[in-house]
Amino acid sequence: MTPYQLIADGICRLIGFGLAAVKVVDCDELVTVAVAHDPGSRGPGGPGEVVGDRVPVERLRQVLKAAEDWGRFRLARRLPEHTRPDDPTRWHPADLLIAPIHAPSGELLACLTVGVPDDGRLPGPTRRELLERYAEQATRVIVTAIERDRLAETARLATAARDVVRLAAAHATVTGAIEELGPALSSAFGLVGLRLRVFDSDSGFVHQSSERPIALDPALGSISHAAADRLWRRGQAGIVGLSQLRNADGPPENVAAVRAHLAANDLDSMLVVPLGAGEECLGSLALLRETGAPAWTESEYAAGIDIGRDLGLVLRRARARERERQLIRDLAELDRYQSGLIATVAAQLQDPLGAIQEALDRAVNGPDGLDETAVDGIHDGARRMLRVAESLLLLSRLAHPDHTPVRRAVDLASVVRRVTDLTAVAAERRRLTITSRLPPHPVEASGTAAELERLLVELLGNAVKYTPDGGGVVVRLHRDPEDVVLTVADTGRGIDPQEQPHVYDDFFRGRAAAEAGEPGSGLGLAIVDRIVRRHRGRIELDSAAGSGTTVRVTLPAYRR
């Protein structure tokens, strides 16, 4: 039997009352922890009241403010004067004696309520003296019991919090740290589930762990972010429940939305804990309890705040380690890229330089000096080197963060006609047909004319280069309500499905093209991809080996 029950039973048995209850403050509520009554008694604290009942602490304060001062007890006579019995010493069933119990610091800890004296009358001097002495002894016992319970719960939660943080800190990644939390926190706090959201512009990571399915309402994400920021600045946590609220001072519609979410998932309440370090709120942790679970205690509330601070430090360290590892990976990738770039550029320049050297050797050592063939070889080698250098410079410019496209109206129909005319000579030499299917009116995209023209030069050049003699290329252009769509389709050899994910990589060349000895730098589609992304468009490729290739580019339409 708890000390609270002994006190309630004792006041009924020793002083002669039919009803007694002990209520302990838990957060902003009074929780009934012990009830004693005579089965025949009726009145406040009687058979209708049970252990676990909760009422707001503020209601007790209002009752005490209007009650008569009897020393440690207050007499609450809750009927109007004219409705009370004529005999002023008679006890009415609505009367109640309340002894508030405070800690030495003045904090309200509990109260002892007494009702229905066995003689049916208000206590006289002798009984009031007994009540005063009993309340004095009960206060010491209740304060000691509450402090002991708080210490025990604080120690248990501190141990659990330490274990949670230790488990999370053992992981080198944010994801690993978070996924370790579920079982440990559920065991420590008696949860049915938890939801952790990391506020990171890169990931916005959300982790949910639960014993049963709990629907995740995406609309609660912004509510959770705003609430966590507000609570972190104040050094608080928040409780939102069907019957419990604390620090839930956001917009009423947000509180209503959270409560509806809880009810829809058969949940009773959640403790919202902000996670942070220093001035920065890094995320929020929602600890979920199902219907019928106990309400959140003051110790759990305080432990939640501590866990939020400790986990915030763990998350910040884990995030810093992840960024360090990502930086190392980026530097390694940059080193590989630079090595590959040097090797590729050297290979691209080797053939034209060799051709130039061979032509010069013929000019110097040949009997006829610098003949026409040698001159053509020198010119061809120089042009190839110039194209490689120009493509490399263009890629560099397209990737530079300070070089943003100037967005103007660009008539893509005119661009298609111009580029098609430029390509016609090369197509005619190989008996290729280039068909343009364009609307009769201008089709304006938003962007930089020179870059969009280069985009089409690369697409049409690739289509002509990789289409066998006698084949065909079709260019289509149309406008949707918001976009301009450019399509280039050929009847060429197509692209192997395994190579398609790499076609936009710098210097990538398909195996078939390389084996056939066809010239090229492997930069054409890389340039196309960067131009499309700079113009906030998208590119799609549909191809199969032996069945031709279709490239579809979607660009924002120009709005006047």
C-alpha positions as CSV (number, residue, x, y, z in Angstrom):
1,M,0.0,0.0,0.0
2,T,1.3,3.4,-0.9
3,P,1.9,6.1,1.7
4,Y,-0.8,8.2,-0.1
5,Q,-3.4,5.4,0.5
6,L,-2.4,5.0,4.1
7,I,-3.0,8.8,4.7
8,A,-6.4,8.7,3.0
9,D,-7.4,5.5,4.9
10,G,-6.1,7.0,8.2
11,I,-8.1,10.2,8.1
12,C,-11.3,8.3,7.5
13,R,-10.6,5.7,10.2
14,L,-8.9,7.8,12.9
15,I,-10.7,11.1,12.7
16,G,-14.1,9.9,11.5
17,F,-14.7,11.0,7.9
18,G,-16.5,9.1,5.2
19,L,-14.4,10.4,2.3
20,A,-10.8,11.3,1.7
21,A,-8.4,11.6,-1.3
22,V,-4.8,12.5,-2.0
23,K,-4.1,14.4,-5.3
24,V,-0.6,15.1,-6.6
25,V,0.3,17.9,-9.0
26,D,1.5,16.5,-12.4
27,C,2.5,19.3,-14.8
28,D,-0.6,21.5,-15.0
29,E,-3.0,18.9,-13.6
30,L,-4.0,17.3,-10.3
31,V,-3.9,13.5,-10.4
32,T,-5.9,11.5,-7.9
33,V,-3.4,8.9,-6.4
34,A,-5.4,7.6,-3.5
35,V,-9.1,7.4,-2.5
36,A,-10.7,6.2,0.7
37,H,-14.4,6.2,1.4
38,D,-17.3,4.6,3.3
39,P,-19.3,2.7,0.8
40,G,-22.4,4.5,2.1
41,S,-21.0,7.9,1.7
42,R,-21.9,10.4,-1.0
43,G,-20.2,13.6,-1.9
44,P,-17.1,15.1,-3.4
45,G,-14.3,12.5,-3.4
46,G,-16.9,9.8,-3.0
47,P,-17.5,6.6,-5.0
48,G,-17.6,8.7,-8.3
49,E,-13.9,9.6,-7.9
50,V,-11.2,7.0,-8.8
51,V,-7.5,6.8,-8.8
52,G,-6.1,8.4,-12.0
53,D,-8.7,11.1,-12.3
54,R,-7.3,14.4,-13.5
55,V,-8.4,18.0,-13.1
56,P,-6.6,21.3,-13.9
57,V,-4.5,22.7,-11.1
58,E,-6.0,26.1,-11.9
59,R,-9.4,24.8,-10.8
60,L,-8.0,24.0,-7.3
61,R,-6.5,27.5,-7.0
62,Q,-9.9,29.0,-7.8
63,V,-11.6,26.9,-5.2
64,L,-9.0,27.7,-2.5
65,K,-9.2,31.4,-3.2
66,A,-13.0,31.4,-2.3
67,A,-12.7,28.9,0.6
68,E,-12.7,29.7,4.4
69,D,-9.3,29.6,6.1
70,W,-9.2,26.9,8.7
71,G,-5.4,26.7,9.1
72,R,-3.9,24.0,7.1
73,F,-7.3,23.2,5.7
74,R,-9.7,25.3,3.7
75,L,-13.4,24.8,3.9
76,A,-15.0,25.0,0.5
77,R,-18.7,25.6,0.8
78,R,-19.8,25.4,-2.8
79,L,-23.5,26.1,-2.4
80,P,-24.9,29.7,-2.3
81,E,-25.7,31.0,1.2
82,H,-29.5,30.9,0.7
83,T,-29.4,27.2,-0.2
84,R,-27.5,26.0,2.8
85,P,-29.3,24.3,5.8
86,D,-30.6,26.6,8.6
87,D,-28.4,24.9,11.1
88,P,-24.9,26.5,10.4
89,T,-23.1,23.6,12.1
90,R,-24.6,21.0,9.7
91,W,-22.4,19.5,7.0
92,H,-23.7,19.6,3.5
93,P,-22.7,16.9,0.9
94,A,-21.3,19.7,-1.3
95,D,-18.9,20.9,1.4
96,L,-15.2,19.9,1.2
97,L,-12.1,20.4,3.3
98,I,-9.0,20.9,1.3
99,A,-5.4,21.0,2.7
100,P,-3.0,22.3,0.0
101,I,0.5,20.8,0.4
102,H,3.5,22.8,-0.5
103,A,7.3,22.1,-0.8
104,P,9.6,24.2,1.4
105,S,10.2,26.3,-1.8
106,G,6.5,27.2,-1.9
107,E,5.7,25.0,-4.9
108,L,2.3,23.4,-4.8
109,L,2.9,19.6,-4.7
110,A,-0.5,18.0,-3.7
111,C,-3.6,18.4,-1.7
112,L,-5.6,16.3,0.8
113,T,-9.4,16.5,0.5
114,V,-11.8,15.4,3.2
115,G,-15.5,15.1,3.2
116,V,-18.7,13.7,4.9
117,P,-17.9,13.6,8.7
118,D,-19.5,10.6,10.4
119,D,-21.6,12.8,12.7
120,G,-22.9,14.9,9.8
121,R,-21.6,18.2,11.3
122,L,-18.8,20.7,10.7
123,P,-15.8,19.7,12.7
124,G,-15.7,21.3,16.2
125,P,-12.6,22.6,17.9
126,T,-11.4,19.2,19.0
127,R,-11.8,17.6,15.6
128,R,-10.3,20.6,13.9
129,E,-7.2,20.2,16.2
130,L,-7.0,16.6,15.2
131,L,-7.3,17.5,11.5
132,E,-4.6,20.2,11.9
133,R,-2.1,17.7,13.5
134,Y,-3.0,15.0,11.0
135,A,-2.5,17.4,8.1
136,E,0.9,18.4,9.5
137,Q,2.1,14.8,9.7
138,A,0.5,14.0,6.3
139,T,2.3,17.0,4.7
140,R,5.7,15.6,5.8
141,V,4.9,12.1,4.5
142,I,3.5,13.3,1.2
143,V,6.3,15.8,0.5
144,T,8.8,13.0,1.3
145,A,7.0,10.5,-0.9
146,I,6.7,12.9,-3.8
147,E,10.4,13.8,-3.6
148,R,11.3,10.1,-3.4
149,D,9.1,9.3,-6.4
150,R,10.5,12.2,-8.3
151,L,14.1,11.2,-7.5
152,A,13.4,7.6,-8.5
153,E,11.8,8.7,-11.8
154,T,14.5,11.3,-12.5
155,A,17.2,8.7,-11.9
156,R,15.4,6.2,-14.1
157,L,14.9,8.7,-16.9
158,A,18.5,10.0,-16.5
159,T,19.8,6.5,-16.9
160,A,17.6,5.9,-19.9
161,A,18.6,9.3,-21.5
162,R,22.2,8.5,-21.0
163,D,21.8,5.2,-22.6
164,V,19.9,6.8,-25.5
165,V,22.5,9.4,-26.1
166,R,25.3,6.8,-25.8
167,L,23.7,4.6,-28.4
168,A,23.1,7.5,-30.7
169,A,26.6,8.9,-30.3
170,A,28.2,5.5,-31.2
171,H,27.0,6.0,-34.8
172,A,29.0,8.0,-37.3
173,T,26.0,9.1,-39.4
174,V,22.9,11.0,-38.7
175,T,20.7,8.2,-40.1
176,G,22.5,5.6,-37.9
177,A,22.1,7.7,-34.8
178,I,18.4,8.4,-35.4
179,E,17.5,4.7,-36.1
180,E,19.1,3.7,-32.8
181,L,16.7,5.9,-30.9
182,G,13.4,4.1,-31.5
183,P,13.6,1.0,-29.2
184,A,15.6,2.9,-26.4
185,L,13.2,5.8,-26.2
186,S,10.1,3.6,-26.5
187,S,11.3,1.5,-23.5
188,A,12.2,4.6,-21.4
189,F,9.0,6.5,-21.9
190,G,6.4,3.8,-22.6
191,L,5.8,4.9,-26.2
192,V,3.8,3.4,-29.0
193,G,5.9,5.3,-31.5
194,L,8.1,8.3,-32.2
195,R,8.6,10.7,-35.0
196,L,11.9,12.5,-35.5
197,R,12.4,15.3,-38.1
198,V,15.8,16.8,-38.9
199,F,15.6,20.3,-40.3
200,D,18.2,20.1,-42.9
201,S,18.0,22.0,-46.2
202,D,19.7,19.1,-48.0
203,S,17.7,16.2,-46.6
204,G,14.8,17.2,-44.4
205,F,15.2,13.7,-42.9
206,V,12.1,12.2,-41.2
207,H,12.3,9.0,-39.2
208,Q,9.2,7.2,-37.8
209,S,9.3,4.2,-35.5
210,S,6.1,2.6,-34.1
211,E,4.7,-0.6,-32.8
212,R,1.8,-0.3,-35.2
213,P,1.0,1.6,-38.3
214,I,0.7,5.4,-37.7
215,A,-0.2,7.5,-40.7
216,L,2.3,10.4,-41.3
217,D,0.4,13.6,-42.2
218,P,2.7,15.6,-44.4
219,A,0.9,18.8,-43.4
220,L,2.2,18.5,-39.8
221,G,5.8,19.0,-41.1
222,S,5.6,22.8,-41.2
223,I,3.7,22.9,-37.9
224,S,6.4,20.8,-36.2
225,H,9.2,23.0,-37.6
226,A,7.6,26.2,-36.3
227,A,6.7,24.8,-32.9
228,A,10.2,23.3,-32.4
229,D,11.9,26.6,-33.2
230,R,9.6,28.4,-30.8
231,L,10.2,25.9,-28.0
232,W,13.9,25.8,-28.5
233,R,14.2,29.5,-28.1
234,R,12.3,29.3,-24.8
235,G,14.1,26.2,-23.5
236,Q,10.8,24.3,-23.3
237,A,9.1,21.2,-24.6
238,G,5.4,21.0,-25.6
239,I,2.6,18.5,-24.8
240,V,-0.4,18.1,-27.1
241,G,-3.0,15.6,-26.1
242,L,-6.7,14.9,-26.2
243,S,-6.8,15.9,-22.5
244,Q,-3.4,17.4,-21.8
245,L,-1.9,20.6,-23.1
246,R,1.4,22.4,-22.2
247,N,3.2,25.2,-24.1
248,A,0.9,24.5,-27.0
249,D,0.5,28.3,-27.7
250,G,0.7,28.2,-31.5
251,P,-2.2,29.0,-33.8
252,P,-5.4,27.3,-32.5
253,E,-6.0,25.7,-35.9
254,N,-2.5,24.0,-35.6
255,V,-3.4,22.6,-32.2
256,A,-6.7,21.3,-33.6
257,A,-4.9,19.7,-36.6
258,V,-2.5,17.9,-34.3
259,R,-5.3,16.7,-32.0
260,A,-7.3,15.4,-35.0
261,H,-4.2,13.6,-36.2
262,L,-3.8,12.0,-32.8
263,A,-7.5,10.9,-32.6
264,A,-7.3,9.5,-36.2
265,N,-4.4,7.3,-35.1
266,D,-5.9,6.2,-31.8
267,L,-3.2,8.2,-29.9
268,D,-3.7,10.0,-26.6
269,S,-0.9,12.5,-26.6
270,M,2.6,13.5,-27.7
271,L,5.6,15.2,-26.1
272,V,7.2,17.5,-28.6
273,V,10.9,17.9,-27.9
274,P,13.1,20.4,-29.9
275,L,16.6,19.1,-30.8
276,G,19.3,21.7,-31.0
277,A,22.7,23.0,-30.2
278,G,23.7,26.5,-29.3
279,E,21.3,29.0,-31.0
280,E,20.3,26.5,-33.7
281,C,17.2,24.2,-33.6
282,L,18.2,21.1,-35.6
283,G,14.9,19.2,-35.5
284,S,12.0,17.9,-33.4
285,L,11.2,14.7,-31.7
286,A,7.6,13.7,-31.1
287,L,7.1,11.0,-28.5
288,L,3.7,9.3,-29.0
289,R,1.5,7.6,-26.5
290,E,-1.6,5.6,-27.3
291,T,-5.1,6.0,-25.9
292,G,-5.2,4.8,-22.3
293,A,-1.6,5.5,-21.6
294,P,-0.6,7.6,-18.5
295,A,-0.3,11.3,-18.9
296,W,3.2,12.9,-19.1
297,T,4.8,13.6,-15.7
298,E,7.0,16.6,-14.8
299,S,10.0,14.3,-14.6
300,E,9.3,13.0,-18.1
301,Y,8.9,16.5,-19.4
302,A,12.2,17.6,-17.9
303,A,14.0,14.5,-19.2
304,G,12.6,15.2,-22.7
305,I,14.2,18.6,-22.7
306,D,17.5,17.2,-21.6
307,I,17.4,14.5,-24.3
308,G,16.7,17.2,-26.8
309,R,19.8,19.1,-25.9
310,D,22.0,16.0,-25.8
311,L,20.7,14.6,-29.0
312,G,21.1,18.0,-30.6
313,L,24.8,17.9,-29.9
314,V,25.0,14.3,-31.2
315,L,23.2,15.3,-34.4
316,R,25.4,18.3,-34.9
317,R,28.6,16.2,-34.4
318,A,27.3,13.5,-36.7
319,R,26.3,16.0,-39.3
320,A,29.7,17.6,-39.1
321,R,31.4,14.2,-39.6
322,E,29.1,13.5,-42.5
323,R,30.0,16.8,-44.2
324,E,33.7,16.0,-43.6
325,R,33.4,12.6,-45.2
326,Q,31.4,14.1,-48.1
327,L,34.1,16.8,-48.5
328,I,36.7,14.0,-48.6
329,R,34.6,12.1,-51.2
330,D,34.2,15.3,-53.3
331,L,37.9,16.0,-53.2
332,A,38.7,12.4,-54.2
333,E,36.2,12.6,-57.0
334,L,37.7,16.0,-58.1
335,D,41.1,14.4,-58.1
336,R,39.8,11.5,-60.2
337,Y,38.1,13.9,-62.5
338,Q,41.3,16.0,-63.0
339,S,43.3,12.9,-63.7
340,G,40.7,11.7,-66.2
341,L,40.5,15.2,-67.7
342,I,44.3,15.3,-68.3
343,A,44.3,11.8,-69.8
344,T,41.3,12.6,-72.0
345,V,42.5,15.9,-73.2
346,A,45.9,14.4,-74.0
347,A,44.2,11.6,-76.0
348,Q,42.0,14.1,-77.8
349,L,44.9,16.2,-78.8
350,Q,47.2,13.3,-79.7
351,D,45.5,12.5,-83.0
352,P,45.3,16.0,-84.4
353,L,48.8,16.8,-83.2
354,G,50.0,13.5,-84.9
355,A,48.3,14.5,-88.1
356,I,49.9,17.9,-88.0
357,Q,53.3,16.4,-87.3
358,E,52.9,14.0,-90.2
359,A,51.9,16.8,-92.6
360,L,54.9,18.9,-91.5
361,D,57.3,15.9,-91.9
362,R,56.0,15.5,-95.5
363,A,56.4,19.2,-96.1
364,V,60.0,19.2,-94.8
365,N,61.2,15.8,-96.1
366,G,59.0,15.4,-99.2
367,P,60.3,16.0,-102.7
368,D,57.6,18.5,-103.5
369,G,57.7,20.5,-100.3
370,L,54.4,21.6,-98.7
371,D,51.8,20.0,-100.9
372,E,48.0,20.5,-100.8
373,T,47.4,17.3,-98.8
374,A,49.8,18.3,-96.1
375,V,48.1,21.7,-95.8
376,D,44.7,20.1,-95.5
377,G,46.0,17.7,-92.8
378,I,47.4,20.7,-90.8
379,H,44.2,22.6,-91.1
380,D,42.1,19.6,-90.1
381,G,44.3,18.8,-87.1
382,A,44.2,22.5,-86.0
383,R,40.4,22.6,-86.3
384,R,40.0,19.4,-84.2
385,M,42.2,20.9,-81.5
386,L,40.3,24.1,-81.6
387,R,37.0,22.3,-81.2
388,V,38.3,20.4,-78.1
389,A,39.6,23.6,-76.6
390,E,36.4,25.6,-77.3
391,S,34.2,22.8,-75.9
392,L,36.3,22.7,-72.7
393,L,36.1,26.5,-72.3
394,L,32.3,26.3,-72.9
395,L,31.9,23.6,-70.2
396,S,33.9,25.7,-67.8
397,R,31.7,28.8,-68.4
398,L,28.5,26.8,-68.2
399,A,29.5,25.4,-64.8
400,H,30.7,28.8,-63.3
401,P,28.3,30.0,-60.6
402,D,28.7,33.6,-61.5
403,H,27.8,33.0,-65.2
404,T,24.0,32.9,-65.2
405,P,22.0,32.8,-68.4
406,V,20.4,36.1,-69.6
407,R,16.8,35.2,-70.1
408,R,15.2,36.7,-73.2
409,A,12.7,35.5,-75.8
410,V,14.4,33.1,-78.2
411,D,12.5,31.9,-81.2
412,L,13.4,28.3,-81.4
413,A,11.7,27.8,-84.7
414,S,14.2,30.2,-86.3
415,V,17.1,28.5,-84.4
416,V,16.0,25.1,-85.8
417,R,15.9,26.5,-89.4
418,R,19.3,28.1,-89.1
419,V,21.0,25.1,-87.6
420,T,19.3,22.7,-90.1
421,D,20.7,24.8,-93.0
422,L,24.2,24.6,-91.5
423,T,24.0,20.9,-91.2
424,A,22.4,20.3,-94.6
425,V,25.8,20.0,-96.5
426,A,27.1,17.3,-94.2
427,A,23.8,15.4,-94.4
428,E,23.6,15.6,-98.2
429,R,27.1,14.1,-98.5
430,R,25.8,11.0,-96.8
431,R,22.4,11.0,-98.4
432,L,20.7,11.8,-95.0
433,T,17.3,13.5,-94.9
434,I,16.7,16.1,-92.3
435,T,13.0,16.8,-91.7
436,S,11.8,19.8,-89.7
437,R,8.2,19.8,-88.4
438,L,7.7,23.3,-87.0
439,P,4.6,25.4,-86.4
440,P,4.1,28.3,-88.7
441,H,4.5,30.9,-85.9
442,P,7.4,31.7,-83.6
443,V,7.9,29.3,-80.7
444,E,9.6,31.4,-77.9
445,A,11.6,29.9,-75.1
446,S,13.1,31.8,-72.2
447,G,16.9,31.8,-72.3
448,T,20.1,32.8,-74.0
449,A,20.1,32.6,-77.8
450,A,23.7,31.5,-78.2
451,E,23.5,28.7,-75.7
452,L,20.2,27.4,-77.1
453,E,21.6,27.4,-80.6
454,R,24.7,25.5,-79.3
455,L,22.3,23.0,-77.7
456,L,20.6,22.3,-81.1
457,V,24.0,22.2,-82.9
458,E,25.2,19.4,-80.6
459,L,21.9,17.4,-80.8
460,L,21.6,17.6,-84.6
461,G,25.4,17.1,-85.1
462,N,25.2,13.9,-83.0
463,A,22.1,12.7,-84.9
464,V,23.8,13.2,-88.2
465,K,27.1,11.7,-87.1
466,Y,25.7,8.4,-85.7
467,T,23.0,7.8,-88.4
468,P,24.1,5.5,-91.2
469,D,24.1,6.7,-94.8
470,G,20.7,7.0,-96.3
471,G,19.0,7.4,-92.9
472,G,16.9,10.2,-91.6
473,V,16.7,12.8,-88.8
474,V,13.4,14.5,-87.7
475,V,13.3,17.7,-85.6
476,R,10.0,18.6,-84.0
477,L,9.0,21.7,-82.0
478,H,5.8,22.6,-80.2
479,R,4.7,24.6,-77.2
480,D,2.7,23.4,-74.3
481,P,0.9,26.0,-72.0
482,E,4.0,26.4,-69.9
483,D,6.9,24.8,-71.8
484,V,8.6,24.5,-75.2
485,V,9.4,21.0,-76.3
486,L,12.2,20.3,-78.8
487,T,12.6,16.7,-80.1
488,V,15.4,15.3,-82.3
489,A,14.9,11.7,-83.5
490,D,17.3,9.7,-85.7
491,T,17.4,6.3,-87.3
492,G,21.0,5.6,-86.1
493,R,22.6,2.7,-84.3
494,G,21.0,3.7,-80.9
495,I,22.6,3.6,-77.5
496,D,23.1,0.5,-75.3
497,P,20.8,0.7,-72.3
498,Q,23.8,0.1,-69.9
499,E,25.5,3.2,-71.4
500,Q,22.5,5.5,-71.3
501,P,23.0,6.7,-67.6
502,H,26.5,7.9,-68.6
503,V,25.8,9.8,-71.9
504,Y,25.8,13.2,-70.1
505,D,29.1,12.5,-68.4
506,D,32.1,14.6,-69.5
507,F,34.2,12.9,-72.2
508,F,31.9,9.8,-72.3
509,R,31.9,7.9,-75.6
510,G,29.9,4.8,-76.3
511,R,31.8,1.6,-77.0
512,A,30.4,1.2,-80.5
513,A,31.5,4.7,-81.5
514,A,35.0,4.2,-80.1
515,E,35.4,0.8,-81.8
516,A,34.3,2.3,-85.1
517,G,37.0,4.9,-84.8
518,E,34.6,7.8,-85.2
519,P,36.1,11.1,-84.2
520,G,34.6,13.0,-81.2
521,S,35.4,14.5,-77.8
522,G,32.6,13.0,-75.8
523,L,31.6,16.5,-74.7
524,G,28.5,17.1,-76.9
525,L,25.8,15.7,-74.6
526,A,27.6,17.0,-71.5
527,I,27.3,20.5,-73.0
528,V,23.6,19.9,-73.8
529,D,22.8,18.7,-70.3
530,R,24.4,21.7,-68.6
531,I,22.7,24.2,-70.9
532,V,19.3,22.5,-70.2
533,R,19.9,22.6,-66.4
534,R,21.0,26.2,-66.5
535,H,17.7,27.0,-68.3
536,R,15.7,25.1,-65.6
537,G,14.6,22.6,-68.2
538,R,14.8,18.8,-68.4
539,I,16.1,16.3,-70.9
540,E,14.8,12.8,-71.8
541,L,16.4,10.1,-73.9
542,D,14.7,7.2,-75.5
543,S,17.0,4.8,-77.3
544,A,17.7,1.1,-78.0
545,A,20.6,-0.5,-79.7
546,G,19.8,-0.7,-83.5
547,S,16.6,1.3,-83.2
548,G,17.7,4.9,-83.3
549,T,17.6,7.6,-80.6
550,T,15.1,10.3,-79.6
551,V,16.2,13.2,-77.4
552,R,13.5,15.4,-75.9
553,V,14.3,18.7,-74.4
554,T,11.7,20.7,-72.4
555,L,12.4,24.4,-71.7
556,P,10.4,27.1,-70.0
557,A,8.3,29.1,-72.5
558,Y,8.8,32.8,-72.6
559,R,6.0,34.8,-71.1
560,R,5.3,38.3,-72.3
